[in-house]
Amino acid sequence: MRPPSAEDIHDWCRVCGAGASRAAELVAELRAVASMWQDWKRAERTGLLHLHLQVRNIFERTRLLRAYSCKIFPGLLQTAEYTTAVLSAVRDARGVPVDDVAATVVERTNRKRVLREGDHRFVFLIEEAVLGYRVGDPARMADQLRHLQELAALPAVSLGIIPSDADRSVQCPAESFTMFDRGQVSVELVSGYLTITQPEEIEMYEKVFAELLRLSVVGKDARALIDKALRALE
């Protein structure tokens, strides 16, 4: 079943006597919904690099970035080797027809300068389980964990880790998402990429992020969890 076209909506409103203004509102909503969703097959048909180039500006202009992850380390916290492993797995699993992983890793690595430059603040929340999910061999994971410790010490960065034994009565783990100021939320799903700009939906993600933040530990307690994960690799 295909979605209605703008012409379909105008015809329907004319038949129902809804008027031209209502038709214009519905067409605008239709276009907003269409712009929210990209399926991976279509988005990645020319490779991975162009998708990362498209979002370069939003990382550079965002003043407060909040990211929550239950699967992997957020991109801004990854080593180049970890990113290479993640993107290579994406390329292979989704059958991306253009192999531009190396160029994409360079773009992702260059993006990390926002952690040290400009007027930016970052709040990262990750589930403790992410510290133990193996992406590559133990040496690569140890490098990634030490890199996490290094970046968490930066003045612009706040890192919270949600312990595995946290009481999840109020907030269960959610899908991984990134919030850019209060204007956009990006969500990567199994089948595609969701961009949320509706204020009421952004407020829902802000509420979830606040609940997850309350469950997290920071500072020395977060460092203790990273040290624990490092010891598990020995």
Disulfide bonds with the S-S distance in Angstrom:
none
